[in-house]
Amino acid sequence: MPSHLRILGCSGGIGKNLRTTSLLLDDDVLIDAGTGVGDLSLDQMVKIDTIFLTHSHLDHIVSVPLLIDSVGARRDKPICVFGLPATIAALQQHIFNNVIWPDFSKIPSAERPFLKLFTLNLGDVLTVGTRQITVLPASHSVAAVGYAITTEQSTLAFTGDSGPCPAFWDALQTLPGLKHLIIETSFTDKDHVLADLSSHYCPLSLSQSFQPIDPAVQLWISHLKPGQAEQIMSELNRSERLAKKAPKALIAGQVLVF
């Protein structure tokens, strides 16, 4: 059976009807845990067993502690959170430190906690049910990764937050049956300096970095800054290298099947 990726949030900020990055794979896996998680019902939250984090920035992790606080006691096993060593260390030091939030890796007891934290590394391939999760390269202002999700039918790849990263494009060439590619583009070309400083894409840098992919692959754009989405998409679609891919803005509530 195909998998479904429900877009809970994909904005580069907050505002009315805008939610930050959180992608629900089928009903049991989260890719990032931004503010979009809060739109799920408690019954939906209880089903989430695993969270894969791309990096430690607040807009991608904010719902991890809130989710565990809301449903940890309703579950019969801990929620497992995976991330780079630096990402997991940031959670331990700055979130689950009994100052900002209780340490749910030891609550209600160290033997039976609500939360378990696991590290992963670039290139790792993890099997979750019938799906394979591959850790992809990314280039951001903190340690970061992207992910590829491979099912029996096809593959979806996600950059996470990243600026130009040649290794990501190289890794795409090795993925079987790529169907969907989600790429962040946070700034307009006018703000290219900010994009470079913060290690995000703008249309110009994405166009310069873009490598040929199968024409059948649908290109989705995420992490658009509030108030700049229309301008960013317009600039992307004016790019000679990108226009032929007909990039589309990712929208909260959308479901990608693969």
KASULVEN-V202054 format. One record per residue. RES is the residue in one letter. SS is DSSP state (H for helix, E for strand, C for the rest). PHI is phi as a letter, one per 30 degrees, with the letter a starting at -180 (999 if undefined). D_CENTER is the distance of its C-alpha to the mean C-alpha in Angstrom with 2 decimals. Layout:
res: (RES & RES)
ss: (SS & SS)
phi: (PHI & PHI)
d_center: (D_CENTER & D_CENTER)
//
This chain:
res: (M & P & S & H & L & R & I & L & G & C & S & G & G & I & G & K & N & L & R & T & T & S & L & L & L & D & D & D & V & L & I & D & A & G & T & G & V & G & D & L & S & L & D & Q & M & V & K & I & D & T & I & F & L & T & H & S & H & L & D & H & I & V & S & V & P & L & L & I & D & S & V & G & A & R & R & D & K & P & I & C & V & F & G & L & P & A & T & I & A & A & L & Q & Q & H & I & F & N & N & V & I & W & P & D & F & S & K & I & P & S & A & E & R & P & F & L & K & L & F & T & L & N & L & G & D & V & L & T & V & G & T & R & Q & I & T & V & L & P & A & S & H & S & V & A & A & V & G & Y & A & I & T & T & E & Q & S & T & L & A & F & T & G & D & S & G & P & C & P & A & F & W & D & A & L & Q & T & L & P & G & L & K & H & L & I & I & E & T & S & F & T & D & K & D & H & V & L & A & D & L & S & S & H & Y & C & P & L & S & L & S & Q & S & F & Q & P & I & D & P & A & V & Q & L & W & I & S & H & L & K & P & G & Q & A & E & Q & I & M & S & E & L & N & R & S & E & R & L & A & K & K & A & P & K & A & L & I & A & G & Q & V & L & V & F)
ss: (C & C & C & E & E & E & E & E & E & C & E & C & C & C & E & C & C & E & C & E & C & E & E & E & E & C & C & C & E & E & E & C & C & C & H & H & H & H & H & C & C & H & H & H & H & H & C & C & C & E & E & E & C & C & C & C & C & H & H & H & H & H & H & H & H & H & H & H & H & H & H & H & H & H & C & C & C & C & E & E & E & E & E & E & H & H & H & H & H & H & H & H & H & H & H & C & C & C & C & C & C & C & C & C & C & C & C & C & C & C & C & C & C & C & E & E & E & E & E & E & C & C & C & C & E & E & E & E & C & C & E & E & E & E & E & E & E & C & C & C & C & C & C & C & E & E & E & E & E & E & C & C & C & C & E & E & E & E & C & C & C & C & C & C & C & H & H & H & H & H & H & H & C & C & C & C & C & E & E & E & E & E & E & E & C & C & E & C & H & H & H & H & H & H & H & H & H & H & C & C & C & E & H & H & H & H & H & H & H & C & C & C & C & C & C & C & C & E & E & E & E & E & C & E & C & C & C & C & H & H & H & H & H & H & H & H & H & H & C & H & H & H & H & C & C & C & C & E & E & C & C & C & C & C & E & E & E & C)
phi: (999 & d & c & b & c & c & d & d & a & a & d & d & a & c & l & e & i & c & b & d & e & a & b & c & d & h & b & b & b & c & c & i & b & d & d & d & d & d & d & d & d & d & d & d & d & e & d & d & c & b & b & c & c & d & a & c & d & e & d & c & b & e & d & d & d & d & d & d & d & d & b & e & d & d & c & c & a & d & d & c & c & c & a & e & e & d & d & d & d & d & d & d & d & c & c & d & c & i & c & d & a & d & d & d & d & b & c & d & a & d & d & b & d & d & b & b & c & b & c & b & b & e & j & d & b & c & c & b & i & c & c & c & c & c & d & c & d & b & b & b & d & b & e & a & b & c & b & c & c & c & c & d & c & a & b & c & c & b & d & i & d & a & c & e & b & e & d & d & d & d & d & e & d & c & d & d & h & d & c & b & b & c & b & d & b & c & b & d & d & e & c & d & d & d & e & d & d & c & h & b & d & c & e & d & d & d & d & d & d & e & c & e & b & e & e & d & d & d & c & c & c & b & i & d & d & e & i & c & e & d & d & d & d & d & d & d & d & c & d & d & d & c & e & d & d & h & d & b & d & d & b & e & j & d & b & c & c & a)
d_center: (22.76 & 19.66 & 16.28 & 14.73 & 11.17 & 11.76 & 9.93 & 10.64 & 9.48 & 8.41 & 11.08 & 11.69 & 14.08 & 16.09 & 19.22 & 20.86 & 18.61 & 15.54 & 12.59 & 9.68 & 5.99 & 6.15 & 6.42 & 9.65 & 10.90 & 14.64 & 15.64 & 14.96 & 11.42 & 8.35 & 4.81 & 4.64 & 7.96 & 8.88 & 12.23 & 11.69 & 12.35 & 15.83 & 16.77 & 16.98 & 20.47 & 21.51 & 22.31 & 18.81 & 17.38 & 19.99 & 18.74 & 15.38 & 16.29 & 13.25 & 10.02 & 7.89 & 6.72 & 5.69 & 8.63 & 11.18 & 11.31 & 12.47 & 10.37 & 7.35 & 10.02 & 12.81 & 12.96 & 13.20 & 16.90 & 17.70 & 16.55 & 18.56 & 21.45 & 21.56 & 21.63 & 22.32 & 26.03 & 25.64 & 24.17 & 26.26 & 23.77 & 21.18 & 17.43 & 16.04 & 13.24 & 12.23 & 11.35 & 13.37 & 16.85 & 16.42 & 13.39 & 15.47 & 18.52 & 17.12 & 16.46 & 19.97 & 21.69 & 20.33 & 19.11 & 20.89 & 24.05 & 26.41 & 26.55 & 23.33 & 22.70 & 24.57 & 23.75 & 22.72 & 22.74 & 26.50 & 26.95 & 29.03 & 30.05 & 28.89 & 29.94 & 28.08 & 25.11 & 22.51 & 19.74 & 19.42 & 17.41 & 16.97 & 16.31 & 15.12 & 15.82 & 15.09 & 16.38 & 16.35 & 16.33 & 16.04 & 17.60 & 16.49 & 19.21 & 19.72 & 16.29 & 15.53 & 12.28 & 12.79 & 11.47 & 11.50 & 12.83 & 11.45 & 13.75 & 13.04 & 15.45 & 14.49 & 13.71 & 10.25 & 8.92 & 7.02 & 7.58 & 10.24 & 11.39 & 15.14 & 17.54 & 21.29 & 21.03 & 18.36 & 14.98 & 11.68 & 9.81 & 6.61 & 7.42 & 4.72 & 7.60 & 10.67 & 14.24 & 16.62 & 16.11 & 18.82 & 17.73 & 14.50 & 16.92 & 19.29 & 16.91 & 16.26 & 20.01 & 20.04 & 17.73 & 19.90 & 20.02 & 17.05 & 16.87 & 13.70 & 11.94 & 9.15 & 9.94 & 9.64 & 13.19 & 13.89 & 17.67 & 20.84 & 23.12 & 25.44 & 22.98 & 22.36 & 23.67 & 21.08 & 18.33 & 20.00 & 20.60 & 17.06 & 15.58 & 13.91 & 15.10 & 17.93 & 19.55 & 22.17 & 20.12 & 17.86 & 21.15 & 22.67 & 19.89 & 19.43 & 20.91 & 22.53 & 20.75 & 22.37 & 23.52 & 22.31 & 18.59 & 17.12 & 15.24 & 12.81 & 12.14 & 9.50 & 9.77 & 13.53 & 15.65 & 17.80 & 21.15 & 20.24 & 18.36 & 21.60 & 22.76 & 19.64 & 19.72 & 23.47 & 23.29 & 20.86 & 23.28 & 26.21 & 25.02 & 27.25 & 24.69 & 21.87 & 24.03 & 25.05 & 21.51 & 21.63 & 18.09 & 17.05 & 15.11 & 12.36 & 13.80 & 13.07 & 15.04 & 14.65 & 14.56 & 14.00 & 16.42 & 16.61)
//
